[in-house]
Amino acid sequence: MKVIILSKGKMLINIIKAAMDSNCEIAGILRYERAFVNPLQLFFNDFLKNTPELTIIKKYKIPEIKAKSANSQEFRNFILKSNADLIIVGTWSEKICKQTFSMPKIGTINIHPSLLPRYRGPNPYMQVIKRGEKKSGVTIHLMDENLDTGPILLQKEIDILPNDTGKELRERTYFATRILLKEFFAKIQKEVIIPIKQNESRASYFGNIAEVEKMLDFRNKTAEELYATIRALHPWLPCYITIGNKFLSINPYKCSIINTQEKGCAGEIIAKDENKKSLTITCKCGRALEMEDLKLWGFFIRPFTKQFIKNIKIGTITN
C-alpha cells in the first residue's frame, strides 16, 4: 500500500513507524511546518535543530513534499504523480477540501485523539482532563467535508490516570495511534472495514480555551476543578495565581489537593513556605490546593519569588 502522510512531531513519527511496520510504501510526507512556518525560518530551524521526525525522514530517505498547503495544486499534483492509495492525516490544523481528500484510491483518513463523536475539536487532550473524564482514546475515521465528522473505521480506548497532565495523555495517545494504525493496515489489506456513521446525538465539540481560564479562580471553583485545569493545560499553557498585580505560575507536578482544618474563606492563603516556594489556598469547596515550586511571572522578577512569598501575609485573598 502506498501512503502519503500529513502530520507533525511525535504523531508524525508514530505514523511513519506504523506504516513501516506494516510494510507500506511512504510515497511522501508533508510536514506541518511546511504549511504553517515561514520558509526561511523553517530552513534555519531544520539547519540548527535536527528534530527526531526530520532525522527519521532523512534516515529512511522518505520524500518530503514541498507544498504550502494540502489544498494547493502542488500537493494535488504529487498525489496524482505518486498514485497514492491513501492519505493519512494527524495533527493538522488546515481544513482539507474534498478535491484533495477524495483523490487517493482508497481515500483520506484522519487520526483524532478522542473517542469520536465525543470531543471533536482542536485539543481533546486538554478538554478530557479538564472535564474530569476517566477515559479518552484515538479514532481513525474517513475524512469528509466537515471537521472530525467522517465515518469511524477503528477506535482504541486510553485510560486517563489520576495525575495525568495533557503531556502524559498525549504521549500515550501517540503510542496508541501506532498500535491502532498497524491494526488498520492489517485489516484493510485482508478484509473490508465497514465505516460506521457517527452518532450525532452523542457528539460534542470543544474549541480552544479562553485566556481567562489560565487565571485560577479559587473563589468560584472547587479544588478538583482547579487541579484538573492545571493538569489539562500543561504543556500548552501555564496557570497562574494572581496576588495584587503579580502573577505566580504553577508547576502541575507540584500541586495537590488537601483537606485542611484551617478556617479560610475561598481564595484565602492559609499556609506558605518560602523555601519550597509554596502557597496553600482555600477553594470554593472548602478544601485547599497546596502548590510548590511557584514562579513569579516575568524574567527579571522571577529570581525574587522566594522573597515575594516570604512577604505574603497569611490570610491574604487572591484576586
Secondary structure, 3 states (H helix, E strand, C coil): CEEEEEECHHHHHHHHHHHHHCCCEEEEEEEHHHHHCCHHHHHHHHHHCCCHHHHHHHHCCCCECCCCCCCCHHHHHHHHHHCCCEEEEECCCCCCCHHHHCCCCCEEEEEECCCCCCCECCCHHHHHHHCCCCEEEEEEEECCCCCCCCCEEEEEEEECCCCCCHHHHHHHHHHHHHHHHHHHHHHHCCCCCCCECCCHHHCCECCCCCHHHHECCCCCCCHHHHHHHHHHHCCCCCCEEEECCEEEECCCCCEEEECCCCCCCCCEEEEEECCCCEEEEECCCCCEEEECCCEECCCCCHHHHHHHHHHCCCCCECC
